[in-house]
Amino acid sequence: MIDDIKKRALHRSRIIQGQLRGVEKMIDDEAYCVDIITQTLAIQKSLRSLNKLLVENHLRTHVSHMFDEGGETRERAVEELLAVFELQQNRGA
């Protein structure tokens, strides 16, 4: 992984962990449902941000190398990216 992206991804991952612990506490404390939903939506936004970093790293490292190799390896990179794109589309974004 690219050092800067790794550092930022780990930071965001730790933030998400804290947010999840917060949701757990809110549920346990029977907080107002809309407040819990607001927090879970914030977590989803954080996850999208983390995914963006991971895709950036993948494109700048693995995919660029796979494209340089050409042939079957290049095709596998294209298939991977299409599969990720399809996952994103299927989740209703």
C-alpha positions, 0 to 999 in steps of 0.5 A, a space after each residue: 500500500 502507498 504509505 500516505 493512503 495506508 495511514 489515512 485508511 487506518 485513521 478512517 478505520 479507527 474513526 469508524 470503529 469508534 462510531 460503531 461503538 457509539 451506535 452500540 451504546 446508543 442502542 443499549 441506552 435506548 437512544 432516540 431512533 432518529 439519532 441512531 439512524 443519523 449516526 449509522 448514516 454517518 458511518 455509511 458515509 465514512 465507509 464510502 470515504 474509506 472505500 474511495 481510499 482503497 480504490 485509489 490505492 488499488 488503481 495506483 498500485 495493483 491496477 497500473 501494474 496489471 495494465 502494464 503486464 497486459 494480456 490476461 492480467 490486464 483483462 483480470 484488472 478490468 473484470 475486478 473493477 467492473 465487479 466492484 462497480 457492479 457491487 456499488 450499483 447493486 447497493 442502490 447508490 
